[in-house]
Amino acid sequence: MRLCASLCCCLAAASVLPAQARGRADSPPAPGGAAVRSARQELETLRAAAQRGDAVAFWDWLPDSYQGDLEGCVHDLAERVDAKVYERAMKLLARIAKVGVDKQRFLFANAEVAAAMAGDPARAKTARASYGAVMTMLGELASSDLASVEGLRRFDGRRFLTKTGKPMLLALFAIAREQGHDPATEFAGMSFEIARQRGDTADVSMRTPGEPDKVETFVHTEGRWLPEQLVRDWSRTMRDARARIAAMPKGGDGRQMAQLRLVLGTVEGFVRKFEEAETQQEFDEVLQDVQAFGGRGR
């Protein structure tokens, strides 16, 4: 994984989620004191946060107005979704995460899965770790404030990331390792240098061993150094997102919700069979049914 790809994975995990502004009295206090002033210091702070799995630091890195924009999108969404369908889907997600952990011995002992991993023991080890991390992340999400529409209405992203951010980052790291990259090693080797600075604009050279240098432009916005591309696209992206949400009928589109309920019912049936599977043969039979169902849908 390239240097910036590793960093962006961490940023994405924090920035896609909504929150209240940092000053909320019911939010955990922001660590670290005053914001750093130089682009280099700020990137080094984020690198250190990524190394320790601190997703909250990435949320704090976003300006208050950006946090408010994200929060507004999710609050708007809470008023549009079908509460019963949404919460049913989140409960199903929790069951999928639990059965995924409870029955993983059967999954990795399945003949097809075992054969696929037999030729690459190292890959098999990282695949198991990645799988476990993803199941943990899904379980955390399904037990968080995101699990209910009311939770969306009062969502505080900083509080959410304090509880759920680290499992999310660890899952991303595990997936990267399964693909042959180790973000921890890459972060440890990162270095940043200011190639050129012009007032509130800085070109930062990002370096990591074994990778070509990459120069990215950052701009000083609301006390934070942000990628120029992010700043340039932010208003349009948020405006488009709010417009798409506003176009949704309250309670969701009736026809789409009916179709979704059918899909949820089908998936719930498969999950129940996985939950009831007590032997390898029973598990394999359910897995074959799922594969056959997926083949019919293509």
Phi, psi and omega in degrees: 000135179290159181309306185292328179297318178298313181296318183293328176302317180292317180297319181297319182300325181273321192277345180278355184254145185277164175194167171282166176294162187297337186280002182303132181292334183267008178262152175299148182294146179287132181277164167092354178072214185292152180294144176291159189256330183263153179299320180297313179299319182294318178293323177295324176296317179293322177299314179297322179296319179297321181298326181261006177072030184266089180289335180299324180298327179288325175294315180297335179292332180286138176299155181304320183293326177292318176300317179297322177299313181295318178300317181300320179299315183289323176297320176298317181298323180301332181274355185250330186285158171283112187300318182294316180293316181299312183289330174295318179296321180291323175295323177295320178300319178298319179293321179298317179298317182292314181292330177297323177282314185297327186250015184295333178298324178289322181298312184282346175268353177301138187303316181293317180293315180299320180295322181294330183266343187300326184280354183214082183302321180296318178295323179297320180296314180291328178296320178297316179296318179297316180300313180298320180294320180294317179298320177297316180298315179298319178296320178296316180298318184288345179252007182267186176298340179292350187286346181224158177294322177297324176296323176295321182296327183248025187296134175238109186296323181293318177296319179299313182290332176300324181269319192249345186298317183296313176302326179295314180295318180297325177294318177298318179296319180296320178296318178298318179295325178295334179269007174098013181233148179239099182303324181300316178294318181294318178297320181299329182267359182292147169215154183230138176224141176282111178284323179196140177228134180228090181063243182268016178237132181225131172268118185251126175272120181256125185234143172211144182302136177083001181234148175292147177298148177230131178254127179232143181268131177242148178235145181276113185228120178051042176081007180232147172267115184240151175303136183303320181298319178299314181296318183295324186265349192301307184301315180296317181297315180293320179298316179295320180296315180296323180293319179295321179293318180297332180284346180286137175292145178298133183082002179084160177292125185304316181293317179295321179295323178296317177296320180294323178297323177295317178297315179300319179299318179296313181295319178301323178297316178295318181297319178300319179294321176296319179299324184276346182294125181246351180229165178299320181297316180296318179297314182298324179294319177295319180297321177296320177298319179296316179297320179293319178296317178296325178293326179290334183280354182276000000 
